[in-house]
Amino acid sequence: MSDGRNEKPGTLVRRMPLREGVSRPVVTPIQPSVVYASPSIATLHSQYEGRAHGYTYAREGHPNADLLARKIDMLEEAEGGLILGSGMAAVSATILGLLGAGDHIVGGNQLYGRSLRLMHQDLARFGIATSVADPTDVDAMRAALRPETKMILVEVISNPTLRVADMAGIIALAQEAGVILAVDNTFTTPVAYKPLVEGADITIHSVTKLLAGHSDVTLGYVAARDPAQMKAIYDFAVTVGMTPAPNECWLAERGLYTFPLRFEKAQANAAGLADWLADHPKVARVLYPGRSDHPDHAMAASIVGQAFGNMVSFELKDATEAAADRMVQAAPDLPFAPTLGDVGTTLSHPASSSHRGLTAEGRAALGISDGFFRVSVGIEDLDLLIADFEGGLAAV
Ligand SMILES: *Cc1c(COP(=O)(O)O)cnc(C)c1O
C-alpha cells in the first residue's frame, strides 16, 4: 500500500482497516458501518442462504445490536431476541408482525400509555380489533376473549398504580385458548420475572428504562419462544425500519453490565422509601407491592418472589394539583420527569403526564388523583432520598 503522501486527495476515501496488533481491545468496539462488503458473489449467496454468517446492511442487523440482544437473551433465558429502536417499536413489531386484519387482541387495561393508544387508535385502521380487560382478574380476561382472539398483551406490574397481574392464571388461559401471550416485562425486569420461562410466548422490554438505566438511550427488545414468530417479528421490524443505532446499543450494553447491581440497590431504596412515606403525616396512602398493605401483595410475592421493583406510588392527603406542585418545586433534586429506571430517582405526576388524556372520572376510576405521584427510585443513598422527600413534603 502506498503511504498516501503522493496520492491525489480523492484517494483519502479508500478506507483502510484499523491497525491491529497481537493484543485485542477489552471493550466492545462500536461498529457504525451501515454496509458490509463481501469478498465474492458466492459468499453473498451463502450469507443470504444462512450457510455463512455475515452482515450485509445495518437495517437487517449489526454487531452492536446482536451483542446487546445476546446479553438480554441471557437474562431472559431467551434465544434469538431482537433489539429495536425503542420499546414502542418492540410492542408495535410484536403486534403488527403477528396479527392481521380480522384478528383480535386483548390488552391489559393499564398498559403503558402508548401501548393503549396503539390499541385504541391505530390497530383498528389495520382491521385488528382490540379489547382491554383487568389482568388482575383472570375471569375478566377470559370474558374478553373471542373466537378470533390471537394475542393477549399484559404487563406484570401496571403503571402507575402498581397492580399485579394474575400471571399464572393468564398463562393457563392463553394456553387453553391457543392464544399468543406477550408480556411487557419492562417494570418487572428478568431479575423479578422471566415470561418465557414461566410459559408466556413473547417477552418485551423498553431497554430505555431499567436495563440501560441511565436515561441516555431509547431502545427496545423482543424475544419469542417460537422461531417462526420471532422471524415474523424480525421481518416486519426490518421492513418498516425499526433499526437501533450502533452507538445506542453500545451505551445500553455498558449500562446493562451494572443492571443487576443497580436493580438490587434501587429495590432496597424503594422498600425503605415506601415505609418512610407510609408513616408521613402528609401522605394519604403508599402503593408498593412489597408492602403487606398493597392490594396485590400476596399475588406479587407469588410472581416476583422478593423482587418487588423500584417503583413506588403515593398520594398526598391534600390531593390537589396546587399541593402536588409545591411538592415538586420544593424538591429540586428529584427531577420531575415522566420516565423510569434511571440511576437517579425521578418523580412523575400521572394526572399531568401519562394519564392527562383521560377524563378526571377515568383517572378517579384508576385511583389517580391530582395528589398522586409515581416515584422511580434510583440508587442514591436512602437517607439523601428521604431528605429530598422530607423537603418536598414540608412545602405541601
Ligand atoms: C417506556 C415504556 C414503553 C415504551 O418504551 P420506549 O423505549 O419509550 O419506546 C413500553 N412499555 C413500558 C411498560 C414502558 O415503561
The ligand as a Tripos MOL2 file, in Angstrom:
@<TRIPOS>MOLECULE
LIG
   15    15     1     0     0
SMALL
NO_CHARGES

@<TRIPOS>ATOM
      1 C1        -41.4270    3.2250   28.4480 C.3       1 LIG1
      2 C2        -42.2440    2.0110   28.2500 C.ar      1 LIG1
      3 C3        -42.5370    1.5370   26.9760 C.ar      1 LIG1
      4 C4        -42.0710    2.2420   25.7300 C.3       1 LIG1
      5 O1        -40.6810    2.2580   25.6250 O.3       1 LIG1
      6 P1        -39.8840    3.3830   24.7850 P.3       1 LIG1
      7 O2        -38.4830    2.8850   24.8490 O.co2     1 LIG1
      8 O3        -40.0950    4.6840   25.4840 O.co2     1 LIG1
      9 O4        -40.4600    3.3840   23.4190 O.co2     1 LIG1
     10 C5        -43.2820    0.3710   26.8520 C.ar      1 LIG1
     11 N1        -43.7380   -0.2730   27.9410 N.ar      1 LIG1
     12 C6        -43.4780    0.1580   29.1950 C.ar      1 LIG1
     13 C7        -44.0030   -0.6230   30.3490 C.3       1 LIG1
     14 C8        -42.7250    1.3050   29.3920 C.ar      1 LIG1
     15 O5        -42.4840    1.7410   30.6320 O.3       1 LIG1
@<TRIPOS>BOND
     1     1     2 1
     2     2     3 ar
     3     2    14 ar
     4     3     4 1
     5     3    10 ar
     6     4     5 1
     7     5     6 1
     8     6     7 2
     9     6     8 1
    10     6     9 1
    11    10    11 ar
    12    11    12 ar
    13    12    13 1
    14    12    14 ar
    15    14    15 1
@<TRIPOS>SUBSTRUCTURE
     1 LIG1         1 GROUP 0 **** ****
